[in-house]
Structure formats: structure tokens, C-alpha cells
């Protein structure tokens, strides 16, 4: 989840990893918790380098829930990304527009970080 408001971004990062030798020999790694970081930012940023690392599958599936004070302009999403759903959500006493964005990114490729105008 990404929350962007008042020139600040809070990123809640949690990764689920799946590795497989074949359809019968596989492991799912679903760690508890995640990482939260907050920093000043005029843009809505998400690092896509994480989709390249240890991924043995043919693709990484990225699902982001993005909270912004105003609706996100989906036209600025890179081609690999698409807007799935939108709605309203309370967070820390304020109501945000939430936009779910997804992508299927081919593994072992360098993808530029997601960097949008909120």
C-alpha cells in the first residue's frame, strides 16, 4: 500500500515470493509483517527493482493499493500497469481515494520505478 499526501509518501511494502522447480516441487514464502517507510516526496514512487531479483518464475505480479487525497490519473500509468478498482477509504482520520493498480512484469528485465504525479 502507498499513501501519498501533503508532499509525503508512506510505503507499506510486503512481498510474497513463489519459487518452483516444476508444478510439483515449489515453495511459497509469505513472511509475516512487512516494511513501512515514510519520506518526503512530490511524486508517488514505487521501486520495481524488487521484481527482478530472485524471481525464478516468468513474471512478477505487482498489486498496489494507492491512497491519495484526490483521484489518481490512470492515464499516466506505464503501459504494463492498469487500474483495477477505485473507491474511498478512511486512513488516520481522513478519507482518501484508493486506487488498485496491477501489472504483470516479465522477470529478469529492468523496469523503471513507478513514478507518478499524485
Backbone as numpy.savetxt, mean C-alpha at the origin, in Angstrom:
# Nx Ny Nz CAx CAy CAz Cx Cy Cz
-1.99 0.50 5.60 -2.85 1.68 5.60 -1.95 2.91 5.60
-2.39 3.92 4.89 -1.69 5.19 4.84 -2.68 6.28 5.24
-2.27 7.13 6.16 -3.08 8.30 6.54 -2.27 9.53 6.17
-2.86 10.41 5.35 -2.17 11.63 4.97 -3.07 12.83 5.25
-2.58 13.73 6.11 -3.33 14.95 6.43 -2.38 15.99 7.01
-2.66 17.24 6.70 -1.93 18.38 7.27 -0.42 18.26 7.08
0.00 17.83 5.87 1.43 17.75 5.57 2.17 16.64 6.29
1.44 15.65 6.77 2.06 14.55 7.52 1.48 13.22 7.03
2.34 12.23 6.93 1.90 10.89 6.55 2.21 9.92 7.68
1.24 9.05 7.95 1.45 7.94 8.87 1.24 6.68 8.07
2.25 5.84 8.07 2.25 4.62 7.29 2.22 3.43 8.24
1.21 2.59 8.08 1.10 1.35 8.84 1.45 0.24 7.86
2.59 -0.36 8.04 3.11 -1.31 7.07 3.07 -2.72 7.66
2.40 -3.61 6.95 2.35 -5.01 7.35 2.40 -5.85 6.08
3.34 -6.75 6.04 3.55 -7.54 4.84 3.22 -9.00 5.11
2.57 -9.62 4.16 2.30 -11.05 4.19 3.13 -11.67 3.07
3.91 -12.67 3.39 4.77 -13.28 2.38 4.34 -14.72 2.14
4.40 -15.13 0.89 4.07 -16.49 0.49 5.21 -16.97 -0.38
5.79 -18.09 -0.05 6.84 -18.65 -0.88 6.49 -20.10 -1.17
6.76 -20.54 -2.37 6.36 -21.89 -2.77 7.41 -22.53 -3.66
7.68 -23.78 -3.38 8.53 -24.57 -4.27 7.64 -25.13 -5.39
6.43 -25.51 -4.98 5.41 -25.98 -5.93 4.06 -25.87 -5.22
2.99 -26.38 -5.84 1.65 -26.24 -5.27 1.46 -26.99 -3.96
2.34 -27.93 -3.66 2.21 -28.72 -2.44 3.23 -28.36 -1.37
4.29 -27.68 -1.75 5.37 -27.33 -0.82 5.49 -25.81 -0.75
4.79 -25.21 0.24 4.77 -23.75 0.34 4.72 -23.32 1.80
5.02 -22.06 2.02 4.97 -21.48 3.36 4.35 -20.09 3.26
3.45 -19.79 4.20 2.89 -18.44 4.33 3.48 -17.82 5.59
4.04 -16.65 5.47 4.58 -15.93 6.62 3.66 -14.74 6.88
2.99 -14.77 8.02 2.06 -13.71 8.38 2.45 -13.22 9.78
3.40 -12.29 9.84 3.85 -11.83 11.15 2.77 -11.05 11.89
2.82 -11.13 13.20 1.91 -10.33 14.03 2.35 -8.89 13.99
1.38 -8.02 14.15 1.70 -6.60 14.23 2.22 -6.05 12.93
2.95 -4.99 13.02 3.48 -4.34 11.84 4.36 -3.19 12.25
4.65 -2.35 11.30 5.50 -1.18 11.54 4.66 0.07 11.31
4.77 1.01 12.22 4.11 2.30 12.04 5.20 3.37 12.02
5.11 4.23 11.01 6.04 5.36 10.96 5.27 6.60 10.53
5.70 7.73 11.04 5.03 8.99 10.74 6.11 10.01 10.39
5.85 10.80 9.36 6.85 11.77 8.91 6.17 12.89 8.12
6.85 14.02 8.04 6.35 15.15 7.26 6.44 14.79 5.78
5.38 15.08 5.03 5.38 14.78 3.61 4.27 15.56 2.92
4.61 16.21 1.85 3.61 16.92 1.05 2.95 16.00 0.04
3.53 14.81 -0.18 2.94 13.84 -1.09 2.58 12.58 -0.33
1.74 11.78 -0.94 1.34 10.50 -0.38 2.31 9.48 -0.96
3.13 8.87 -0.11 4.24 8.04 -0.56 4.12 6.61 -0.02
4.48 5.64 -0.86 4.58 4.26 -0.41 5.73 3.59 -1.15
6.64 2.93 -0.40 7.81 2.31 -1.04 7.46 1.00 -1.72
7.72 0.91 -3.00 7.42 -0.33 -3.73 8.64 -1.24 -3.87
9.77 -0.82 -3.35 10.96 -1.67 -3.35 10.67 -2.98 -2.60
9.77 -2.92 -1.65 9.43 -4.11 -0.85 8.80 -5.21 -1.71
8.31 -4.89 -2.91 7.69 -5.89 -3.77 8.74 -6.68 -4.56
9.99 -6.26 -4.48 11.03 -6.87 -5.31 11.89 -7.86 -4.53
12.15 -7.60 -3.30 13.08 -8.34 -2.45 13.13 -9.85 -2.60
12.53 -10.55 -1.68 12.62 -12.01 -1.60 11.48 -12.71 -2.30
10.73 -12.03 -3.09 9.53 -12.61 -3.69 9.92 -13.67 -4.71
9.47 -14.91 -4.48 9.73 -16.02 -5.40 8.55 -16.26 -6.34
7.42 -15.68 -6.01 6.22 -15.83 -6.84 6.38 -14.94 -8.08
5.54 -15.15 -9.10 5.64 -14.32 -10.30 5.18 -12.88 -10.12
4.47 -12.59 -9.01 3.97 -11.23 -8.81 3.77 -10.95 -7.33
3.76 -9.66 -7.01 3.39 -9.18 -5.68 2.02 -8.54 -5.79
1.18 -8.80 -4.82 -0.14 -8.18 -4.78 -0.11 -7.10 -3.72
-0.37 -5.88 -4.13 -0.33 -4.73 -3.23 -1.75 -4.26 -2.99
-2.11 -4.13 -1.71 -3.43 -3.61 -1.32 -3.17 -2.50 -0.32
-3.60 -1.28 -0.65 -3.40 -0.13 0.22 -4.74 0.53 0.53
-4.98 0.78 1.80 -6.11 1.60 2.21 -5.54 2.97 2.54
-5.97 3.97 1.78 -5.42 5.32 1.89 -6.48 6.25 2.46
-6.16 6.90 3.59 -7.07 7.85 4.23 -6.58 9.27 3.97
-7.47 10.10 3.43 -7.16 11.50 3.14 -8.36 12.36 3.53
-8.13 13.64 3.85 -9.26 14.50 4.20 -10.25 14.69 3.05
-9.74 14.74 1.80 -10.59 14.88 0.61 -10.42 13.64 -0.26
-11.35 13.36 -1.15 -11.22 12.19 -2.02 -9.92 12.23 -2.83
-9.31 11.07 -2.98 -8.09 10.91 -3.76 -8.44 10.94 -5.25
-7.63 11.62 -6.05 -7.83 11.66 -7.49 -7.23 10.38 -8.09
-8.08 9.41 -8.41 -7.62 8.11 -8.91 -6.94 8.22 -10.27
-7.18 9.30 -11.01 -6.56 9.47 -12.32 -5.04 9.57 -12.23
-4.50 9.91 -11.07 -3.06 10.05 -10.93 -2.36 8.73 -10.56
-3.13 7.66 -10.37 -2.53 6.37 -10.04 -1.72 5.84 -11.23
-0.56 5.25 -10.97 0.21 4.62 -12.06 -0.62 3.51 -12.71
-0.27 3.15 -13.95 -1.06 2.18 -14.72 -1.30 0.86 -14.01
-0.35 0.38 -13.26 -0.50 -0.93 -12.60 -1.53 -0.90 -11.46
-1.87 0.30 -10.98 -2.77 0.44 -9.84 -4.18 0.77 -10.28
-5.13 0.33 -9.47 -6.52 0.72 -9.73 -7.24 0.95 -8.40
-8.20 1.83 -8.47 -9.04 2.12 -7.31 -10.12 1.05 -7.23
-10.24 0.42 -6.06 -11.24 -0.64 -5.88 -12.51 -0.12 -5.22
-12.34 0.58 -4.09 -13.48 1.05 -3.31 -13.16 2.40 -2.71
-14.22 3.14 -2.38 -14.06 4.38 -1.62 -15.15 4.42 -0.56
-14.93 5.22 0.47 -15.92 5.37 1.52 -15.44 6.40 2.53
-16.10 6.45 3.65 -15.74 7.35 4.74 -15.34 6.51 5.94
-14.42 7.05 6.74 -13.94 6.31 7.90 -13.49 7.27 8.98
-13.92 7.05 10.23 -13.39 7.88 11.32 -12.00 7.39 11.72
-11.12 8.32 12.01 -9.79 8.00 12.49 -9.33 9.12 13.41
-9.05 8.78 14.64 -8.60 9.74 15.65 -9.46 11.00 15.70
-10.76 10.79 15.74 -11.70 11.89 15.94 -12.06 12.70 14.71
-11.54 12.32 13.54 -11.87 13.03 12.31 -12.37 12.03 11.27
-13.16 12.52 10.32 -13.67 11.65 9.26 -12.79 11.83 8.02
-12.35 10.71 7.48 -11.49 10.70 6.29 -12.19 9.98 5.15
-11.78 10.31 3.93 -12.16 9.51 2.78 -11.15 8.36 2.72
-11.65 7.16 2.61 -10.76 6.00 2.49 -10.88 5.45 1.07
-9.74 5.21 0.46 -9.68 4.69 -0.90 -8.85 3.42 -0.87
-9.43 2.32 -1.33 -8.64 1.09 -1.46 -8.06 1.04 -2.86
-6.74 0.86 -2.92 -5.99 0.83 -4.16 -5.28 -0.52 -4.23
-5.32 -1.17 -5.40 -4.66 -2.46 -5.55 -3.78 -2.47 -6.79
-2.82 -3.40 -6.79 -1.97 -3.60 -7.95 -1.41 -5.01 -7.92
-1.16 -5.55 -9.09 -0.43 -6.81 -9.23 0.85 -6.44 -9.96
1.97 -6.51 -9.23 3.26 -6.06 -9.76 4.15 -7.26 -10.05
4.62 -7.36 -11.27 5.50 -8.47 -11.65 6.73 -8.48 -10.74
7.10 -9.66 -10.30 8.23 -9.82 -9.39 9.55 -9.53 -10.10
10.55 -9.23 -9.30 11.92 -9.02 -9.75 12.07 -7.82 -10.69
11.11 -6.91 -10.68 11.20 -5.68 -11.46 11.31 -4.51 -10.50
11.94 -3.47 -10.96 12.02 -2.24 -10.16 10.79 -1.41 -10.47
10.01 -1.14 -9.43 8.81 -0.32 -9.56 9.08 1.00 -8.85
8.79 2.12 -9.49 8.99 3.41 -8.79 8.03 3.51 -7.61
8.49 4.13 -6.54 7.64 4.31 -5.37 6.35 5.02 -5.75
5.28 4.66 -5.09 4.01 5.35 -5.26 4.16 6.74 -4.65
3.85 7.77 -5.38 4.04 9.14 -4.92 2.92 9.98 -5.52
1.89 10.27 -4.73 0.68 10.93 -5.22 0.43 12.25 -4.52
-0.35 13.09 -5.18 -0.82 14.31 -4.52 -2.05 13.95 -3.70
-2.07 14.28 -2.42 -3.22 13.90 -1.59 -4.47 14.72 -1.93
